[in-house]
């Protein structure tokens, strides 16, 4: 392999740790982005070069999802490049280690696979001067944290790269969004950052994917992509920073004691319903279960100062419905609860732009990206996870929107093999 030129982003990866760089005192680097964007090769070369710039006679770790994938995707392509640059590399396959020498210095690099929770024990006990984690988003958190804990040599640094996963992945939330607080250099790659990728091949990749897959694999965005119940939901289209004055208001409720409870306040303006505010309580996360009366108080606070036409409630929440009715402040209506027709109706409303969501409604926006079809049951049904705001939205659409339109017939078609609703 012969390098002719590097892109500006690749050059940043190659020299961020060098003397005189504004980033030389960072704790490490995170590279994420599109497929075929050239991040893995240049980061690995940079990692090896930094190891010999900063240390001699030390131990480092190269980590992948499995050792086989690490050899295929990282060491296999990189070792010939290092040889061309003057490094002498001796791989000891049976020991999962590579001994590398350059300029009279020697360092040792062990290979580890972070396949599952038990993998953390494999790296435990070793002392490292640095670690590179390839495709870190595919590794269990316990393994990653154990690998980082092994870097106890003064001056050690962390090196991460990955393609995006869903936007609530722990690594995205803690390391990418928190990169400044952790003093990490964060670099985002696109296909344009890889000069070795021809325009024809890049164009072919861009034609391969649509929707969330295009955003993940081509744009390198952290969006949920596989089996989404509502793939038509697009934050750029459906999330707003403000809503116009509304002429009507409703509230929808998915009730839960052990499971989360989700209430949404809806306002109507110009033929569009806006989710203006929400209340979401997860008793497991909060460590506190709430009573029916406490939920009634929360709903009254959500409705404060507004004339609510109706409150639509999960029909199985009989005690909560009775508690609300005893207070006599709202017209309480049990929701229509046919799941597949309801999902079809919500999808229709999203495609038609009839539902919009204020940016403060973070829990329902989060659930849109995580709400999936169950691909293991052999039935057309969603997974019963991340579905509490999804249920209250469905109750609103099938009960309030249906009734205001004088009734409609929502037919539940069989899902296609690509898992689109």
ChimeraX attribute file (.defattr): number of C-alpha atoms within 10 A of each C-alpha:
attribute: neighborCount
match mode: 1-to-1
recipient: residues
	/A:1	8
	/A:2	6
	/A:3	8
	/A:4	7
	/A:5	11
	/A:6	16
	/A:7	13
	/A:8	11
	/A:9	19
	/A:10	24
	/A:11	14
	/A:12	18
	/A:13	23
	/A:14	19
	/A:15	17
	/A:16	20
	/A:17	24
	/A:18	14
	/A:19	11
	/A:20	9
	/A:21	11
	/A:22	10
	/A:23	18
	/A:24	14
	/A:25	16
	/A:26	16
	/A:27	17
	/A:28	23
	/A:29	23
	/A:30	23
	/A:31	23
	/A:32	26
	/A:33	25
	/A:34	24
	/A:35	20
	/A:36	21
	/A:37	25
	/A:38	23
	/A:39	27
	/A:40	23
	/A:41	17
	/A:42	17
	/A:43	26
	/A:44	26
	/A:45	20
	/A:46	20
	/A:47	24
	/A:48	19
	/A:49	17
	/A:50	18
	/A:51	24
	/A:52	19
	/A:53	13
	/A:54	13
	/A:55	17
	/A:56	15
	/A:57	12
	/A:58	18
	/A:59	21
	/A:60	25
	/A:61	24
	/A:62	26
	/A:63	28
	/A:64	24
	/A:65	21
	/A:66	18
	/A:67	19
	/A:68	13
	/A:69	15
	/A:70	20
	/A:71	19
	/A:72	12
	/A:73	15
	/A:74	21
	/A:75	21
	/A:76	12
	/A:77	15
	/A:78	20
	/A:79	21
	/A:80	14
	/A:81	17
	/A:82	19
	/A:83	13
	/A:84	12
	/A:85	11
	/A:86	11
	/A:87	19
	/A:88	16
	/A:89	17
	/A:90	13
	/A:91	16
	/A:92	11
	/A:93	10
	/A:94	6
	/A:95	9
	/A:96	14
	/A:97	18
	/A:98	21
	/A:99	15
	/A:100	20
	/A:101	18
	/A:102	17
	/A:103	9
	/A:104	7
	/A:105	14
	/A:106	19
	/A:107	18
	/A:108	20
	/A:109	21
	/A:110	20
	/A:111	22
	/A:112	24
	/A:113	22
	/A:114	27
	/A:115	16
	/A:116	15
	/A:117	13
	/A:118	11
	/A:119	20
	/A:120	20
	/A:121	12
	/A:122	14
	/A:123	22
	/A:124	13
	/A:125	11
	/A:126	15
	/A:127	17
	/A:128	23
	/A:129	21
	/A:130	29
	/A:131	26
	/A:132	26
	/A:133	26
	/A:134	28
	/A:135	20
	/A:136	24
	/A:137	22
	/A:138	17
	/A:139	22
	/A:140	19
	/A:141	17
	/A:142	15
	/A:143	25
	/A:144	21
	/A:145	11
	/A:146	17
	/A:147	29
	/A:148	19
	/A:149	15
	/A:150	20
	/A:151	21
	/A:152	14
	/A:153	14
	/A:154	9
	/A:155	12
	/A:156	19
	/A:157	24
	/A:158	19
	/A:159	23
	/A:160	22
	/A:161	23
	/A:162	21
	/A:163	24
	/A:164	26
	/A:165	21
	/A:166	18
	/A:167	16
	/A:168	16
	/A:169	14
	/A:170	14
	/A:171	21
	/A:172	18
	/A:173	12
	/A:174	13
	/A:175	17
	/A:176	19
	/A:177	12
	/A:178	14
	/A:179	18
	/A:180	12
	/A:181	10
	/A:182	14
	/A:183	15
	/A:184	21
	/A:185	21
	/A:186	20
	/A:187	17
	/A:188	18
	/A:189	23
	/A:190	20
	/A:191	26
	/A:192	17
	/A:193	20
	/A:194	20
	/A:195	16
	/A:196	16
	/A:197	15
	/A:198	12
	/A:199	12
	/A:200	9
	/A:201	12
	/A:202	17
	/A:203	12
	/A:204	11
	/A:205	16
	/A:206	16
	/A:207	11
	/A:208	11
	/A:209	14
	/A:210	12
	/A:211	12
	/A:212	22
	/A:213	17
	/A:214	19
	/A:215	19
	/A:216	23
	/A:217	27
	/A:218	24
	/A:219	19
	/A:220	23
	/A:221	22
	/A:222	21
	/A:223	21
	/A:224	24
	/A:225	19
	/A:226	18
	/A:227	19
	/A:228	22
	/A:229	25
	/A:230	24
	/A:231	22
	/A:232	18
	/A:233	22
	/A:234	17
	/A:235	14
	/A:236	7
	/A:237	12
	/A:238	19
	/A:239	19
	/A:240	16
	/A:241	8
	/A:242	12
	/A:243	16
	/A:244	10
	/A:245	10
	/A:246	15
	/A:247	10
	/A:248	14
	/A:249	21
	/A:250	22
	/A:251	28
	/A:252	31
	/A:253	30
	/A:254	27
	/A:255	26
	/A:256	21
	/A:257	16
	/A:258	14
	/A:259	16
	/A:260	19
	/A:261	20
	/A:262	24
	/A:263	28
	/A:264	28
	/A:265	23
	/A:266	25
	/A:267	23
	/A:268	20
	/A:269	14
	/A:270	10
	/A:271	9
	/A:272	16
	/A:273	24
	/A:274	25
	/A:275	26
	/A:276	22
	/A:277	19
	/A:278	22
	/A:279	19
	/A:280	20
	/A:281	22
	/A:282	18
	/A:283	16
	/A:284	12
	/A:285	9
	/A:286	8
	/A:287	8
	/A:288	12
	/A:289	15
	/A:290	14
	/A:291	12
	/A:292	18
	/A:293	13
	/A:294	11
	/A:295	21
	/A:296	17
	/A:297	13
	/A:298	16
	/A:299	21
	/A:300	15
	/A:301	11
	/A:302	18
	/A:303	20
	/A:304	10
	/A:305	8
	/A:306	12
	/A:307	13
	/A:308	18
	/A:309	14
	/A:310	17
	/A:311	25
	/A:312	27
	/A:313	27
	/A:314	21
	/A:315	17
	/A:316	13
	/A:317	15
	/A:318	12
	/A:319	10
	/A:320	20
	/A:321	21
	/A:322	13
	/A:323	14
	/A:324	22
	/A:325	15
	/A:326	10
	/A:327	10
	/A:328	10
	/A:329	11
	/A:330	17
	/A:331	13
	/A:332	18
	/A:333	17
	/A:334	18
	/A:335	23
	/A:336	20
	/A:337	17
	/A:338	12
	/A:339	17
	/A:340	19
	/A:341	18
	/A:342	23
	/A:343	26
	/A:344	20
	/A:345	22
	/A:346	25
	/A:347	21
	/A:348	17
	/A:349	17
	/A:350	19
	/A:351	16
	/A:352	10
	/A:353	15
	/A:354	17
	/A:355	23
	/A:356	22
	/A:357	23
	/A:358	18
	/A:359	18
	/A:360	16
	/A:361	19
	/A:362	13
	/A:363	18
	/A:364	27
	/A:365	20
	/A:366	16
	/A:367	17
	/A:368	22
	/A:369	25
	/A:370	24
	/A:371	23
	/A:372	24
	/A:373	22
	/A:374	17
	/A:375	13
	/A:376	7
	/A:377	10
	/A:378	7
	/A:379	11
	/A:380	16
	/A:381	16
	/A:382	20
	/A:383	16
	/A:384	11
	/A:385	12
	/A:386	19
	/A:387	20
	/A:388	25
	/A:389	28
	/A:390	22
	/A:391	23
	/A:392	24
	/A:393	26
	/A:394	28
	/A:395	29
	/A:396	26
	/A:397	24
	/A:398	25
	/A:399	22
	/A:400	22
	/A:401	18
	/A:402	16
	/A:403	11
	/A:404	9
	/A:405	8
	/A:406	7
	/A:407	12
	/A:408	12
	/A:409	8
	/A:410	16
	/A:411	12
	/A:412	16
	/A:413	11
	/A:414	12
	/A:415	14
	/A:416	8
	/A:417	7
	/A:418	9
	/A:419	18
	/A:420	15
	/A:421	21
